Amino acid sequence: TLIQRAAHGPKNPIAQDIFNPITIPVGSGIVGTVAKTGKVELISDTRKDPRYIVDDSRRLSELAVPIIHQQQVIGVLDSEHPELDFFTDDHVQLLATIASLASTRIDTAIAMERLESIIERLRATEYSLEVKAQELGQAKQKAEQASKEKSFFLANMSHEIRTPMTSIVGYADLLTRPDRTEEEKYEWAEQVRRNADHLLGLVNNVLDLAKIESGELNPEIKRCQLDGLISDVYQLMAPHAEKKQLAFTVECKGPVPLEIDTDALKLRQALVNLISNAIKFTDT
């Protein structure tokens, strides 16, 4: 179907607005015939041509020229005049030239539209690639940071494991001495047990590394005896302070609760880490 897009005269009183535009099926009327055949139609007397379709008023002469783009008719230039036999070959040539220019402009417009569409797709692809690059960069940074933290964790854990292991070996050696009392041996055996429990906790920490990475590690809050926890830490770290001839005592200032709600294993490990570093970096 052909739709009237532009007009000159009574149908175009203001700017390019078309007053009451008509539509013509392809193959219908003179204009529709040109759209179907792709050939110029020059009508000297429209009264004698039954194909003539009256628009706003009857005119006696009509010239219709096809606009062809890539061997296809994409529009028709139609001109009418009230006089009989008005249009000549010069008019045909003029409208054919205008139709050719219109085809070129339309081709340029289509090309520009396609180019703009391609540019928009390229911009969208570029933006998507930039987002992906940023995401990959962030993922790389996170992976590198996680690797550093894991290496630091394992190196620190290796150092921390030595502390209870040294205590276990030391107390086990004392237990083999026959000149010790049963009370002393019991105390040393208890120290071996406590250090073994602490060592087991460290091993569990290593196993918890996977949970840390997946964000599934949660503290186990339970009520614990504060004095017992402090005593365990003191008994564990006292031999190390003694080796460096450092004074190591426990002092409680102010009211101290007998029980607290905490993750005893992690609090114990935190205290051990702090005291271990203090002993390590304190000169004798």
Backbone bond lengths (Angstrom), bond angles and torsions (degrees), N, CA, C in turn:
res aa  C-N    CA-C-N  psi(-1)  N-CA   C-N-CA  omega(-1)  CA-C   N-CA-C  phi
1 T - - - 1.466 - - 1.524 110.21 -
2 L 1.320 115.65 134.16 1.461 121.94 176.87 1.528 109.19 -91.85
3 I 1.331 116.22 133.69 1.458 121.74 179.59 1.520 108.69 -118.17
4 Q 1.309 116.75 130.78 1.465 121.28 -179.32 1.533 109.58 -69.27
5 R 1.347 116.17 115.87 1.459 121.56 -176.24 1.526 113.24 -105.21
6 A 1.319 117.76 -25.48 1.468 120.72 -178.25 1.525 108.79 -147.83
7 A 1.306 115.32 151.07 1.468 119.99 -179.58 1.523 109.61 -155.59
8 H 1.338 114.77 158.67 1.467 120.39 176.82 1.521 107.71 -130.00
9 G 1.315 116.46 132.01 1.453 119.98 -178.99 1.509 111.38 118.02
10 P 1.333 117.04 -148.95 1.476 120.96 -175.79 1.530 113.61 -58.38
11 K 1.338 116.62 -27.86 1.467 118.91 -178.19 1.525 112.65 -81.21
12 N 1.332 116.30 -4.69 1.466 120.01 -179.26 1.522 109.04 -130.57
13 P 1.341 117.53 65.90 1.473 119.87 -175.59 1.517 113.98 -71.97
14 I 1.330 118.10 -29.93 1.466 121.49 -176.44 1.522 109.36 -130.26
15 A 1.336 116.29 122.50 1.473 122.32 175.55 1.525 109.88 48.04
16 Q 1.345 116.85 -127.81 1.461 120.39 -177.58 1.527 112.05 -109.32
17 D 1.316 116.76 12.20 1.458 119.80 178.32 1.529 109.77 -70.41
18 I 1.338 115.56 132.44 1.461 121.02 -179.43 1.518 109.19 -96.94
19 F 1.336 115.26 127.08 1.463 120.11 179.24 1.524 109.47 -87.99
20 N 1.326 115.45 119.81 1.463 122.22 177.03 1.534 111.81 51.26
21 P 1.358 118.61 61.39 1.469 121.16 -178.76 1.529 111.39 -64.16
22 I 1.328 115.78 144.72 1.465 119.83 179.78 1.524 109.46 -101.46
23 T 1.323 115.22 159.68 1.469 121.88 173.87 1.520 107.69 -121.54
24 I 1.327 115.85 139.46 1.466 121.50 -177.78 1.524 108.40 -128.85
25 P 1.323 118.50 123.63 1.465 120.18 176.70 1.526 110.73 -64.66
26 V 1.327 116.50 145.13 1.463 120.70 177.14 1.530 108.50 -61.38
27 G 1.340 115.82 128.47 1.457 120.89 -178.14 1.510 113.43 97.45
28 S 1.344 116.55 -10.59 1.464 120.74 -179.54 1.523 109.84 -102.91
29 G 1.344 116.81 137.01 1.455 120.93 179.77 1.519 111.98 69.65
30 I 1.313 115.78 -179.90 1.465 120.82 -179.30 1.529 110.46 -67.88
31 V 1.330 116.22 -46.21 1.468 120.46 -179.95 1.527 110.72 -63.63
32 G 1.338 117.02 -42.11 1.463 120.42 179.17 1.513 112.21 -65.31
33 T 1.342 116.58 -33.62 1.466 121.09 177.48 1.526 110.68 -65.59
34 V 1.335 116.29 -43.92 1.472 120.38 177.67 1.527 110.46 -61.20
35 A 1.336 116.54 -40.90 1.467 120.25 178.78 1.522 111.13 -63.00
36 K 1.338 116.63 -32.40 1.458 120.65 -178.70 1.524 112.50 -80.64
37 T 1.360 116.84 -43.27 1.467 120.77 -174.37 1.521 113.36 -90.43
38 G 1.349 117.02 -26.38 1.457 120.52 -176.26 1.516 112.45 76.28
39 K 1.320 117.01 17.33 1.468 121.51 -178.75 1.535 110.67 -114.84
40 V 1.351 114.81 150.55 1.466 121.54 -179.94 1.532 110.20 -69.40
41 E 1.319 115.49 139.97 1.471 121.37 174.36 1.529 108.45 -120.70
42 L 1.359 116.04 121.98 1.467 121.84 177.19 1.522 107.12 -118.87
43 I 1.322 116.32 112.09 1.467 121.46 -176.47 1.527 108.46 -109.19
44 S 1.346 115.45 119.47 1.468 120.45 -178.59 1.520 112.11 -81.94
45 D 1.347 116.86 -31.02 1.464 120.40 179.94 1.530 107.84 -141.54
46 T 1.307 115.89 102.20 1.468 119.84 -175.77 1.522 112.41 -67.76
47 R 1.343 116.82 -16.31 1.461 119.20 179.51 1.519 111.07 -67.01
48 K 1.341 115.55 -25.58 1.453 120.44 -178.09 1.533 112.61 -93.08
49 D 1.326 116.77 -1.55 1.474 120.03 -178.59 1.531 109.06 -111.54
50 P 1.327 116.93 110.42 1.477 119.97 -177.25 1.535 113.28 -67.02
51 R 1.309 116.17 -12.79 1.474 118.84 -179.30 1.523 111.93 -77.74
52 Y 1.304 116.70 -14.77 1.470 120.72 -174.76 1.536 110.69 -61.81
53 I 1.336 115.21 130.64 1.461 121.59 178.18 1.520 107.96 -111.75
54 V 1.328 116.05 124.21 1.462 120.86 179.97 1.520 109.14 -76.60
55 D 1.340 115.38 129.73 1.470 119.58 177.34 1.524 108.08 -96.34
56 D 1.337 117.79 -101.20 1.469 119.69 178.56 1.531 111.43 -84.76
57 S 1.386 115.98 -27.98 1.470 121.23 176.06 1.523 108.33 -164.00
58 R 1.345 116.97 159.87 1.465 120.13 179.63 1.518 110.37 -78.24
59 R 1.342 113.71 136.39 1.459 121.05 173.40 1.519 107.43 -124.91
60 L 1.307 117.22 148.77 1.462 121.15 -168.55 1.524 114.15 -84.08
61 S 1.350 117.21 -25.70 1.471 119.87 179.46 1.532 109.77 -118.48
62 E 1.339 114.86 145.15 1.471 118.98 179.23 1.528 109.77 -145.05
63 L 1.346 115.30 139.82 1.465 122.03 176.85 1.530 107.73 -131.84
64 A 1.320 116.20 122.61 1.472 121.43 -179.31 1.525 109.40 -125.02
65 V 1.330 116.11 126.62 1.474 122.75 -177.35 1.535 108.86 -124.12
66 P 1.335 117.72 133.42 1.471 119.90 -179.05 1.538 112.11 -76.03
67 I 1.328 115.60 146.70 1.474 121.84 169.77 1.525 106.18 -101.85
68 I 1.329 115.29 113.71 1.470 120.19 -173.42 1.526 110.01 -109.95
69 H 1.320 114.66 131.29 1.470 121.42 178.16 1.522 108.56 -131.51
70 Q 1.349 114.56 117.69 1.463 120.52 -178.82 1.531 111.07 53.66
71 Q 1.344 114.29 48.01 1.462 124.00 174.96 1.530 113.04 65.29
72 Q 1.319 116.23 18.94 1.458 120.15 176.20 1.526 109.41 -126.92
73 V 1.333 116.01 139.95 1.460 120.54 177.59 1.526 108.49 -76.77
74 I 1.331 115.55 121.67 1.466 119.59 -179.14 1.531 111.56 -113.94
75 G 1.330 116.25 -2.72 1.458 119.72 179.45 1.522 110.89 -179.38
76 V 1.318 115.28 174.52 1.466 120.67 -179.47 1.525 108.65 -138.34
77 L 1.357 115.64 133.41 1.466 121.40 171.08 1.526 107.12 -94.26
78 D 1.311 116.60 121.61 1.468 120.92 -176.47 1.530 109.48 -123.90
79 S 1.326 115.24 130.82 1.470 120.79 178.82 1.534 108.87 -129.90
80 E 1.317 115.48 134.99 1.472 120.87 179.30 1.535 109.69 -124.94
81 H 1.352 114.57 152.16 1.474 119.82 179.84 1.530 108.64 -142.11
82 P 1.318 116.65 143.42 1.477 119.27 -176.78 1.532 114.42 -70.66
83 E 1.360 118.60 -15.04 1.463 120.59 -178.20 1.523 110.78 -89.08
84 L 1.338 115.86 150.30 1.458 121.19 174.78 1.525 110.51 -71.09
85 D 1.319 115.56 144.97 1.468 122.06 173.16 1.527 111.70 48.90
86 F 1.341 115.42 46.34 1.464 119.69 -175.36 1.529 112.54 -82.39
87 F 1.314 117.98 -41.57 1.468 121.10 -171.86 1.525 111.69 -80.68
88 T 1.343 115.13 141.54 1.463 122.91 -179.57 1.523 109.59 -120.00
89 D 1.341 114.85 -179.77 1.470 119.63 176.99 1.527 111.21 -62.72
90 D 1.329 115.42 -31.32 1.475 118.01 177.70 1.530 110.66 -63.36
91 H 1.335 115.62 -39.69 1.465 118.91 176.70 1.532 111.21 -64.20
92 V 1.331 114.60 -39.87 1.475 119.17 178.31 1.522 109.82 -60.86
93 Q 1.345 116.18 -46.16 1.461 120.30 -179.73 1.529 111.17 -63.27
94 L 1.343 116.27 -40.40 1.462 120.47 -179.83 1.527 110.96 -63.31
95 L 1.347 116.46 -48.82 1.467 119.44 -179.76 1.529 111.59 -66.19
96 A 1.352 116.22 -34.48 1.468 119.57 177.98 1.526 110.20 -64.30
97 T 1.355 115.52 -39.12 1.470 119.70 177.72 1.528 110.50 -65.47
98 I 1.332 115.63 -43.91 1.468 119.73 178.56 1.529 110.52 -62.56
99 A 1.348 116.12 -40.58 1.468 120.23 178.86 1.524 110.85 -63.04
100 S 1.354 115.65 -39.45 1.465 119.51 178.33 1.522 111.02 -64.67
101 L 1.343 115.92 -43.16 1.469 120.00 177.90 1.532 110.78 -63.69
102 A 1.337 115.24 -40.06 1.469 119.28 178.50 1.525 110.75 -62.98
103 S 1.340 115.53 -40.59 1.468 119.49 178.36 1.523 111.19 -61.72
104 T 1.367 114.39 -41.57 1.468 118.70 178.76 1.525 111.11 -64.23
105 R 1.338 115.50 -43.31 1.468 119.03 179.00 1.530 111.09 -64.12
106 I 1.311 115.32 -40.81 1.468 119.54 178.33 1.522 110.45 -64.32
107 D 1.348 115.44 -42.03 1.467 119.68 178.12 1.524 110.48 -60.85
108 T 1.352 115.25 -42.05 1.474 119.60 177.93 1.525 110.94 -64.03
109 A 1.349 115.51 -42.22 1.468 119.58 179.81 1.526 111.07 -63.18
110 I 1.345 115.78 -41.77 1.471 119.73 178.55 1.522 110.43 -64.19
111 A 1.352 114.77 -42.87 1.467 118.94 179.02 1.525 111.05 -62.94
112 M 1.342 115.98 -41.89 1.462 119.69 178.97 1.526 111.07 -64.70
113 E 1.333 115.21 -40.07 1.470 119.16 178.61 1.528 110.35 -63.02
114 R 1.337 115.69 -43.40 1.465 119.39 177.75 1.522 110.94 -64.43
115 L 1.349 115.05 -41.16 1.463 119.35 179.63 1.524 110.77 -62.60
116 E 1.337 115.88 -43.83 1.464 119.55 178.61 1.526 111.27 -62.88
117 S 1.343 115.07 -38.03 1.465 119.11 177.99 1.526 110.62 -64.47
118 I 1.354 115.35 -42.21 1.467 119.61 178.36 1.523 110.58 -64.39
119 I 1.346 115.48 -42.37 1.468 119.67 179.39 1.523 110.70 -61.77
120 E 1.338 116.49 -42.06 1.469 120.25 178.69 1.519 110.72 -62.48
121 R 1.343 115.49 -41.96 1.477 118.66 178.49 1.520 110.85 -65.66
122 L 1.346 115.65 -39.66 1.462 119.21 178.43 1.524 110.93 -64.70
123 R 1.346 115.72 -40.84 1.463 119.16 178.02 1.523 110.86 -63.20
124 A 1.341 114.90 -42.18 1.470 118.90 178.70 1.524 110.49 -63.67
125 T 1.356 115.53 -41.21 1.467 119.47 178.52 1.519 110.87 -65.91
126 E 1.355 115.47 -41.89 1.465 119.95 179.00 1.524 110.70 -61.71
127 Y 1.336 115.71 -44.18 1.473 119.56 178.68 1.525 110.68 -62.77
128 S 1.347 114.95 -42.32 1.466 118.64 179.25 1.523 110.97 -62.55
129 L 1.349 115.74 -40.36 1.468 119.80 178.76 1.524 110.88 -66.37
130 E 1.345 116.23 -38.90 1.468 119.52 177.86 1.522 110.95 -63.06
131 V 1.344 115.37 -42.17 1.469 119.49 178.36 1.522 110.04 -63.13
132 K 1.349 115.97 -44.51 1.463 119.73 179.30 1.522 110.84 -63.03
133 A 1.351 115.73 -40.24 1.467 119.50 179.30 1.523 110.55 -63.38
134 Q 1.337 116.19 -42.09 1.466 119.76 177.59 1.522 110.99 -63.55
135 E 1.338 115.85 -42.81 1.463 119.69 179.46 1.526 110.59 -63.35
136 L 1.350 115.93 -42.10 1.465 119.34 178.57 1.523 110.96 -65.52
137 G 1.360 115.46 -40.02 1.465 119.01 177.70 1.510 111.81 -62.24
138 Q 1.335 116.02 -43.71 1.463 119.92 178.43 1.520 111.18 -65.28
139 A 1.348 115.59 -40.72 1.464 119.21 178.46 1.527 110.83 -63.99
140 K 1.353 115.84 -38.40 1.461 119.72 178.20 1.518 110.97 -64.43
141 Q 1.349 115.64 -44.35 1.469 119.47 178.64 1.517 111.33 -61.38
142 K 1.341 115.98 -42.55 1.459 119.72 178.70 1.524 110.84 -63.44
143 A 1.347 116.00 -41.56 1.462 119.74 179.87 1.529 110.92 -64.88
144 E 1.347 115.70 -42.63 1.464 119.25 178.68 1.524 110.88 -64.58
145 Q 1.347 115.97 -42.02 1.461 119.66 178.70 1.525 110.82 -64.63
146 A 1.333 115.73 -41.37 1.465 119.49 178.54 1.522 110.72 -63.52
147 S 1.351 116.09 -38.69 1.463 119.86 178.78 1.526 110.99 -64.82
148 K 1.358 115.64 -42.20 1.465 119.38 178.03 1.524 111.00 -63.40
149 E 1.329 115.17 -44.07 1.464 119.17 -179.29 1.523 110.99 -64.77
150 K 1.337 115.76 -37.26 1.463 118.80 178.75 1.524 110.44 -66.56
151 S 1.342 115.75 -43.84 1.467 119.18 179.10 1.522 110.80 -62.14
152 F 1.348 116.02 -43.14 1.464 119.88 178.37 1.520 110.60 -63.87
153 F 1.319 115.68 -42.56 1.464 120.23 -179.78 1.524 110.96 -60.88
154 L 1.332 116.43 -46.67 1.465 119.84 -178.28 1.529 111.49 -67.71
155 A 1.356 115.81 -39.27 1.467 118.57 178.23 1.525 110.35 -64.78
156 N 1.321 116.05 -43.35 1.462 120.54 179.02 1.522 110.82 -66.53
157 M 1.330 115.98 -39.03 1.459 119.90 179.44 1.520 110.97 -65.69
158 S 1.332 116.33 -36.81 1.466 119.62 177.32 1.520 110.75 -59.91
159 H 1.352 115.20 -41.50 1.467 119.64 177.66 1.522 110.94 -66.77
160 E 1.323 116.22 -40.73 1.456 119.92 -176.60 1.522 112.04 -69.52
161 I 1.327 115.84 -32.47 1.468 118.63 179.76 1.525 111.03 -66.91
162 R 1.339 116.22 -30.76 1.466 118.90 -179.61 1.534 111.55 -62.52
163 T 1.337 116.20 -33.29 1.472 119.38 -175.99 1.523 112.20 -60.96
164 P 1.333 120.36 -57.07 1.466 118.65 178.36 1.523 112.82 -67.65
165 M 1.345 116.62 -31.77 1.468 118.65 178.97 1.524 110.53 -63.77
166 T 1.332 116.38 -42.52 1.469 120.10 178.43 1.521 110.69 -62.11
167 S 1.330 115.70 -41.61 1.465 119.62 179.05 1.520 110.95 -64.71
168 I 1.325 116.59 -43.18 1.469 120.27 179.73 1.525 110.60 -60.75
169 V 1.346 115.57 -45.79 1.469 119.53 179.56 1.526 110.65 -62.67
170 G 1.335 116.37 -42.76 1.468 120.39 -179.20 1.514 112.47 -63.42
171 Y 1.321 116.89 -48.77 1.467 120.13 -179.45 1.525 111.12 -69.18
172 A 1.333 117.17 -34.47 1.465 119.36 177.01 1.525 110.27 -64.07
173 D 1.331 115.75 -37.44 1.464 119.70 177.43 1.533 110.91 -64.71
174 L 1.330 116.43 -39.67 1.472 120.09 178.06 1.524 111.38 -64.54
175 L 1.326 116.10 -34.97 1.462 120.03 -178.49 1.525 112.24 -66.38
176 T 1.315 116.40 -22.00 1.473 119.13 -179.28 1.525 112.84 -82.09
177 R 1.314 116.37 -8.67 1.469 119.20 -178.75 1.538 110.20 -79.97
178 P 1.317 117.34 126.91 1.476 120.54 -175.53 1.526 113.83 -76.87
179 D 1.345 117.03 -16.00 1.461 119.30 -174.86 1.519 112.89 -88.72
180 R 1.319 117.58 16.45 1.458 121.23 -178.78 1.521 110.59 -102.81
181 T 1.324 115.23 149.57 1.461 120.41 -179.30 1.522 110.13 -76.50
182 E 1.320 114.64 162.29 1.460 119.83 178.52 1.531 111.24 -63.78
183 E 1.321 115.26 -35.06 1.463 119.47 179.06 1.525 111.06 -63.95
184 E 1.339 115.82 -42.59 1.470 119.87 178.17 1.525 110.34 -65.05
185 K 1.337 115.41 -43.94 1.462 119.07 -179.48 1.530 111.15 -62.53
186 Y 1.328 116.31 -36.94 1.466 119.75 178.46 1.533 110.26 -64.54
187 E 1.331 114.79 -43.82 1.464 118.99 179.97 1.525 110.80 -62.92
188 W 1.342 115.75 -41.67 1.468 118.97 -179.98 1.536 111.27 -68.74
189 A 1.307 115.95 -37.28 1.471 119.58 176.95 1.526 110.32 -63.39
190 E 1.340 114.52 -38.07 1.458 119.24 177.49 1.531 110.67 -64.63
191 Q 1.343 115.72 -37.67 1.462 119.58 177.44 1.528 110.84 -66.31
192 V 1.318 116.28 -38.45 1.467 120.21 176.87 1.527 109.70 -60.95
193 R 1.350 115.66 -43.71 1.465 119.87 -179.91 1.525 111.18 -62.80
194 R 1.345 116.03 -44.97 1.461 120.03 -178.69 1.527 111.50 -63.21
195 N 1.335 114.90 -43.23 1.465 118.36 179.11 1.518 111.33 -68.01
196 A 1.325 116.35 -34.23 1.464 119.81 176.66 1.528 110.13 -65.11
197 D 1.351 115.93 -41.11 1.467 119.63 176.60 1.528 110.62 -61.99
198 H 1.341 114.49 -41.98 1.467 118.73 178.86 1.524 110.83 -64.03
199 L 1.327 116.06 -41.43 1.462 120.73 178.52 1.526 110.50 -62.94
200 L 1.329 115.69 -40.91 1.458 119.64 177.55 1.530 110.56 -61.61
201 G 1.328 115.43 -39.19 1.461 119.34 177.23 1.517 111.96 -62.35
202 L 1.333 116.45 -39.32 1.465 119.96 178.23 1.522 111.12 -64.89
203 V 1.326 115.25 -41.66 1.465 119.38 177.89 1.530 109.84 -62.03
204 N 1.323 115.62 -40.78 1.469 119.11 177.24 1.530 110.97 -62.90
205 N 1.335 116.09 -33.89 1.468 119.66 176.85 1.519 111.20 -62.24
206 V 1.343 114.84 -40.90 1.467 119.33 177.74 1.525 109.88 -62.02
207 L 1.332 114.95 -42.83 1.462 118.98 179.00 1.528 111.24 -66.99
208 D 1.329 115.32 -27.34 1.470 119.59 179.32 1.522 112.73 -75.80
209 L 1.338 116.96 -7.27 1.463 119.98 -178.07 1.524 110.94 -58.37
210 A 1.331 115.70 -40.64 1.464 119.23 178.94 1.522 110.65 -62.74
211 K 1.338 115.94 -36.90 1.460 119.46 178.46 1.528 110.97 -68.70
212 I 1.331 116.13 -35.42 1.469 119.91 177.98 1.524 109.96 -62.35
213 E 1.331 116.50 -44.34 1.459 121.02 -178.05 1.525 111.50 -65.96
214 S 1.327 116.35 -33.46 1.461 119.51 -179.45 1.517 112.63 -90.29
215 G 1.342 116.73 -1.55 1.462 120.76 179.07 1.513 113.79 73.36
216 E 1.324 117.47 22.38 1.457 121.10 -176.72 1.522 112.93 -103.35
217 L 1.331 118.00 -0.22 1.463 120.23 -177.66 1.520 109.74 -82.74
218 N 1.298 115.43 120.95 1.458 121.28 179.81 1.523 109.65 -123.24
219 P 1.328 117.84 142.10 1.468 120.05 178.35 1.527 110.98 -65.99
220 E 1.333 115.20 145.13 1.465 120.83 177.44 1.526 107.82 -100.79
221 I 1.306 115.79 94.93 1.463 121.35 -176.34 1.532 109.56 -80.92
222 K 1.333 114.60 120.26 1.467 121.08 177.46 1.527 108.59 -140.72
223 R 1.310 115.99 161.39 1.466 120.35 176.26 1.523 108.41 -79.80
224 C 1.336 115.75 131.46 1.465 119.61 -179.53 1.529 109.98 -136.74
225 Q 1.339 114.90 157.93 1.464 122.03 177.75 1.528 108.49 -79.88
226 L 1.324 116.44 116.42 1.458 120.09 -175.93 1.521 111.60 -67.38
227 D 1.353 116.87 -42.32 1.468 118.67 -178.46 1.517 111.39 -64.90
228 G 1.341 117.00 -35.78 1.460 119.99 178.06 1.516 111.79 -66.69
229 L 1.330 116.00 -39.85 1.460 120.10 179.66 1.525 110.50 -65.12
230 I 1.355 116.35 -44.32 1.468 120.27 179.42 1.519 110.62 -64.56
231 S 1.331 116.01 -38.99 1.467 120.03 179.18 1.520 110.99 -63.26
232 D 1.343 116.83 -41.21 1.468 120.47 178.41 1.525 110.76 -61.26
233 V 1.328 115.75 -44.47 1.468 119.72 -179.94 1.526 110.33 -64.10
234 Y 1.325 116.29 -41.30 1.471 120.07 179.64 1.525 110.52 -62.67
235 Q 1.325 116.83 -47.89 1.460 120.87 -178.73 1.532 111.28 -62.08
236 L 1.335 115.38 -33.65 1.466 119.56 -179.73 1.520 111.90 -71.96
237 M 1.326 117.28 -41.04 1.452 121.04 -171.75 1.527 114.10 -94.76
238 A 1.330 118.31 -17.26 1.470 120.99 -178.08 1.522 113.04 -56.67
239 P 1.342 119.60 -45.48 1.470 119.01 179.85 1.525 113.22 -59.28
240 H 1.326 117.49 -34.46 1.469 120.73 -179.02 1.532 110.43 -70.83
241 A 1.319 116.12 -38.68 1.467 119.26 175.91 1.525 110.48 -66.61
242 E 1.317 115.95 -37.94 1.471 120.44 -179.14 1.522 111.02 -65.33
243 K 1.337 116.97 -36.44 1.466 120.18 179.56 1.521 111.51 -61.15
244 K 1.338 116.61 -34.26 1.463 120.32 178.95 1.526 111.83 -94.18
245 Q 1.331 114.71 9.31 1.468 120.95 178.88 1.538 110.64 56.82
246 L 1.332 114.96 44.39 1.457 121.34 177.94 1.525 109.56 -105.31
247 A 1.320 115.94 140.47 1.463 120.17 175.59 1.521 108.62 -74.85
248 F 1.317 116.41 128.10 1.461 120.93 -177.24 1.523 108.56 -135.75
249 T 1.326 116.35 106.89 1.465 121.22 -178.05 1.521 109.83 -130.77
250 V 1.310 116.07 163.20 1.460 122.77 177.69 1.516 108.52 -113.30
251 E 1.318 116.92 123.70 1.459 121.45 178.32 1.522 109.24 -126.76
252 C 1.307 116.26 133.86 1.463 121.71 178.22 1.520 109.00 -115.44
253 K 1.314 116.25 118.02 1.461 120.70 -179.95 1.527 109.23 -109.70
254 G 1.315 114.88 131.09 1.455 118.97 -179.82 1.517 111.40 82.96
255 P 1.309 117.13 176.23 1.466 120.84 -179.71 1.529 111.31 -67.78
256 V 1.312 116.22 130.22 1.462 122.21 179.78 1.525 107.96 -121.54
257 P 1.316 119.08 126.82 1.469 120.48 -179.77 1.528 111.07 -66.65
258 L 1.303 115.77 146.73 1.463 120.40 178.07 1.525 111.01 -73.09
259 E 1.314 116.27 -34.30 1.456 120.92 -178.02 1.532 109.73 -130.48
260 I 1.318 115.00 148.14 1.467 120.18 175.72 1.526 108.75 -138.49
261 D 1.317 115.63 157.01 1.465 121.15 175.72 1.523 108.28 -98.40
262 T 1.314 116.97 113.78 1.465 121.40 -177.06 1.521 109.56 -162.65
263 D 1.325 115.41 174.49 1.467 120.93 169.64 1.519 106.08 -87.59
264 A 1.327 116.64 98.19 1.463 121.77 -172.19 1.522 112.10 -58.13
265 L 1.332 117.14 -40.12 1.459 120.31 -177.60 1.523 111.00 -63.74
266 K 1.329 116.17 -44.53 1.464 119.05 -177.49 1.531 111.37 -72.86
267 L 1.340 117.31 -35.89 1.465 119.74 176.06 1.522 110.29 -65.47
268 R 1.311 116.10 -42.41 1.474 120.79 178.24 1.519 110.23 -60.23
269 Q 1.350 116.02 -43.98 1.457 120.01 -179.26 1.524 111.26 -65.86
270 A 1.332 116.55 -37.87 1.465 120.02 178.34 1.525 110.93 -63.19
271 L 1.330 116.62 -43.79 1.472 120.36 178.70 1.522 110.80 -64.72
272 V 1.325 116.49 -42.37 1.471 120.44 178.84 1.524 110.16 -61.42
273 N 1.339 117.00 -42.94 1.467 120.56 179.75 1.527 111.07 -61.58
274 L 1.326 116.48 -45.40 1.464 120.59 -179.14 1.527 111.42 -63.25
275 I 1.327 116.07 -46.90 1.473 119.81 -178.24 1.522 110.45 -68.84
276 S 1.341 116.96 -39.19 1.468 120.56 179.38 1.525 110.69 -60.89
277 N 1.338 116.48 -44.35 1.465 119.89 178.19 1.529 111.28 -66.29
278 A 1.340 116.04 -37.91 1.469 119.40 178.44 1.525 110.85 -62.26
279 I 1.322 116.41 -43.64 1.474 120.51 178.51 1.525 110.29 -66.05
280 K 1.328 115.46 -42.41 1.462 120.31 -176.74 1.519 112.02 -62.87
281 F 1.324 116.95 -41.01 1.463 120.51 -173.94 1.531 113.42 -101.92
282 T 1.320 117.38 13.47 1.465 121.43 175.20 1.518 109.26 -102.64
283 D 1.334 115.99 126.02 1.465 119.91 179.58 1.522 109.82 -72.02
284 T 1.316 114.63 149.89 1.473 119.66 179.26 1.513 109.74 -75.66
